Amino acid sequence: MQIIYYRKHNRTDQEMEVIDRAAHKKHLLKKLILWDILLFSVVGILGPLLHFAAPLSASFPVLNFIIPLNESVWEHLKLLFFPALLVAVLRRLITGKLQHGILTTFAEGLLLSMLLMIAGFYTYSGFWGMHDLRIDIGLFYLCTLFLTVYTHFRASRQKKSSLSGLFILLLLTGCFFYFSLYPPNIGVFQDLSQPLQ
């Protein structure tokens, strides 16, 4: 009978460091995917709920700042912006310094997503000469997916601090509040349920 002895391989410190980094990266990827699922779910569920919250605004006037007041493209951007803002703030509070520039990532992603929503709406409605609720809903979820993918890939590569992102998010919030009260007379603020003036 032959006895085979196996010598236990002793890993060097450098090999252990590589293994630790790989395990850490895998762990972070799982956390990022959970944040992505949360972002898509919150925006995808809360956005449409905000659309149908208009009857509540009579009892709670403060809701007028975060729900669409009419059928304009601008007011419908609130459906994407405010739920995503909620996730951004939660993520910054929970992850803290681990994701230093996460608010900047969200600010960039939201600006691009909102521009995509505006461009998509005017492109398809200009092409067909009308707008369709089904396409509007599809466009909303496409922009939500874009925001989710953008934040996923940019979150780990963001070099800037969250201060610039915080400024942009506060500025956008202020714009939504101000233009809810005083909408300018330009196309993106035009109530599409009313005839053009």
Secondary structure, DSSP 8 states (H G I E B T S, - for coil): ------------HHHHHHHHHHHHHHHHHHHHHHHHHHHHHHHHHHHHHHHTTGGGGGT-GGGGGTS-SSS-HHHHHHHHHHHHHHHHHHHHHHHGGGGTTHHHHHHHHHHHHHHHHHHHHHHHHHHHSS--HHHHHHHHHHHHHHHHHHHHHHHTT--S-HHHHHHHHHHHHHHHHHHHHS--SSGGGS-TTS---
